[in-house]
Amino acid sequence: MILIKIFGDPDEPECKRQMSIAKAVSERFPGQVEILAFSAESDEAMEYGIVRVPAVVADETILSVGNLVPAGRLKKYIGALLGVEG
């Protein structure tokens, strides 16, 4: 199971967009990806040193802070971790 952590503010359009992208990509890998949402002010965010949003952490690797991770890049990364094409 690949864990995708989305850090952001639910009222910010870019954060909402990142969550939508992550959900859409996860549907290509049924049962293999879990998405969790965190506030940028959470303890979890502090552990990663995240100070800007949106931020994406996949399988404990920070993919982006302050920028969107495009669907294609996220799909490719998850596919590589799972050893499959997205």
Residue pairs with C-beta under 8 A, 6 or more apart in sequence:
1 32
1 33
1 34
2 29
2 32
2 33
2 34
2 58
2 59
2 78
2 81
2 82
3 33
3 34
3 36
3 58
3 59
3 60
4 22
4 26
4 33
4 34
4 35
4 36
4 56
4 57
4 58
4 74
4 78
5 35
5 36
5 37
5 38
5 44
5 56
5 57
5 58
6 15
6 18
6 19
6 22
6 35
6 36
6 37
6 38
6 54
6 55
6 56
7 37
7 38
7 39
7 40
7 42
7 44
7 45
7 48
7 50
7 53
7 54
7 55
7 56
7 57
8 14
8 15
8 16
8 18
8 19
8 37
8 38
8 39
8 40
8 53
8 54
8 55
9 15
9 39
9 40
9 53
10 16
10 37
12 53
12 54
14 53
14 54
14 68
15 53
15 54
17 54
17 68
18 54
18 56
18 68
18 69
19 35
19 37
21 68
21 69
21 70
21 71
21 74
22 35
22 56
22 69
22 74
23 35
24 71
25 33
25 71
25 74
25 75
25 78
25 86
26 33
26 34
26 35
26 78
28 75
28 86
29 78
29 79
29 82
29 84
29 86
32 78
32 82
33 78
38 44
38 45
39 45
40 50
40 51
40 52
40 53
40 55
45 55
48 55
48 57
48 62
50 62
50 65
51 65
52 65
52 66
53 65
53 66
54 64
54 66
54 67
54 68
55 62
55 64
55 65
55 66
56 62
56 63
56 64
56 69
56 74
57 63
58 74
58 77
58 78
58 81
59 81
63 69
63 73
63 74
63 77
75 86
76 86
78 86
79 85
79 86
